Amino acid sequence: MGIAADLVLVVLAGLAGGLIAHRLGQPLLVGYILGGLAVGPHLPGPTVSDIHNVELLAEIGVALLLFALGLELRFADLKPVRRLALLGGPIQVLVTTAVGFAFFEALLGWERVPSLWMGAMISLSSTMVMRDTPATSVRPTVSDSMLKARRRKSDATRFRTPGLLST
């Protein structure tokens, strides 16, 4: 298989995992991770042929996603969540790192440095999962503000662009 076939396989696995997670009421992130595991080299079944190329495409995709987010982001969108982000963000990272460190060192018997790295990795990946929990979805988030701004922008350009109905 080539890179195109690998890409199709990864997208289909992510779609299937996302649909299953959505149907089970879980965050889409869980479905995407399970879809990646399903087509990874560690389970039987269809797998990507060149993991390095898929990883490279994933890194490019993340960079483009962050760039697109930067294009849409306004500082005014961040104002409603500044206190939560400036106080809660670092606290969440530190507490999750400490819990992960304690878990891997005390319960699994890992050495200190690998336990600390694993705790830090979990703290960074848990930020997205925490955003999707019901307790935090009550308050408006940065992404909610950006979606509203995008809708306003879309509505404004839709009615101002020349078209068949504008005459």
N, C-alpha and C positions, 0 to 999 in steps of 0.2 A: 504494500500500500504506500502511496505517496502522501505528501503533506495535505493535499486537498481531501483525500479520503479520511485521514486522521482528523482533520478539522470537522468534517461532516459527522464522524463518529462521536467526537467530543460534544458537539452542539446537540446532537440527538440524545446523548446520555444526559446532558444537562437539562434538556427539555423534559425528558421522561422523569428524571429525579425531581425537578421542580414541580411537575404536575402531581406526582405522588405525594410530595411534601405538602403541597397546597390542599390536596384532598384530605390529608390526615390532620390538617390544621397546624402544621409545623412551619417554621420560617423557611423561605425558599433556599436560604443558604445551606440548610441541612440537606435538602434535595440535591443541590449542586455538588456538595461534597460527596454524597453517596453515588451520584452519577459519575464523578471522577474516579472514585474507588472502583466502580463497576468496570470501567474501561482501562483501568491502570494495569500495570504488569503483575500485580500481586494476587489477582483473582483469575480463575479460569474464564474463558469466554473471549469475545472480541476485545482486542486491545490495540492501542496505538502502536504504530511500527517504529516511530522515531520520537522518543520522549523529549529529547533535547529541542527539536524543532517546535513541538507543542509548547514547551516551557518558554521558548523565545517568543512565540506568538502571544502567550499569556502575558508576558512582561510588557510587550508592546501594547496590548489591549488595556492593561492597567494604566499605562502612561497616557494613552489617548483618553481613557475615561476620566482621569484626574484633570487633564487639560480641558476637556469639555465641561467638567464641573467648575473649573476656574473661570471659564468664559461666562457661565451663567450666574456665578456667585456675586452678590453685592454685599457690601458691609452692612447695609440697612437690614438685610435678611438675617444677619447674625445677631443683631441687637437684642431681640427678644430672648435669646438663649445664652447670652454672654455670661451671666452669673453661673448658670448650671454648667456651661462648658468650661469656664475657667476654674471653678472649684470642684465640680463633680468629676470632670475628666481625669485630672491627675489622681484624685482620691481613688477612683475606680481602678485605674491602672496599678497603683501601689497596692491596694488591697487584693486585687486579683493575682498580682505577681506574688505577694506573700502567701496567699492560700495555695497557689500552684507550687511554690517552692516547698512549703510545708508538706503538701501531699506527696510530691515526688521524693523528697528527702526522707521524711519520717515513715510514710506508709509503704513506699516502694523500695526504699533503701538505696536510692541513687546518691551519687556524690553531690557535693554542694554546687559546683559550677554548672553541671548539666541541669540540676534541679532549678537553679536560678534562671537559666536560659529558657527552659521549658515553661516556667511560671511567667516569664516576660512574654513569651510567644503566645501563651494562652490569654494573657491580659490584653494584648493587642487584637487578637482575633475575636475576643469576646465582646469588644465594643460594638460591633455590628449586630451581634445576636442580642445584646442588651437593648439596643435601640428598638427592636421589634417586639419586646415583651409588653404585655398589657399594662403594666404599671407605668411605663414610660410613654406609652402611646397616647395617654390622656393629654399631655402637654404638646403644644405644637413644636415640631422639630425644625431644624434647618432645612431638611429636605421638603417638609410640608410647606414652608415659606417659599422655597424655590419653585415648587410645583404650582403654587398659587400665582407667583410672579410670572411663570412661564405661560400659564393659562391666560392671564391678563394680556401678556405680550402677544400671544397667539390670537386672541380675540381682537385686539386692536389692529393687528396687521391683516387679519382676515377681512375686516370691513373696510380697510383703506386701500387694499390692492385692487387695481382695475381688473374687472372680469366681466362676465356676461350679464350679471345682475346689477352692475354699477351704472348702467346708462340710464 
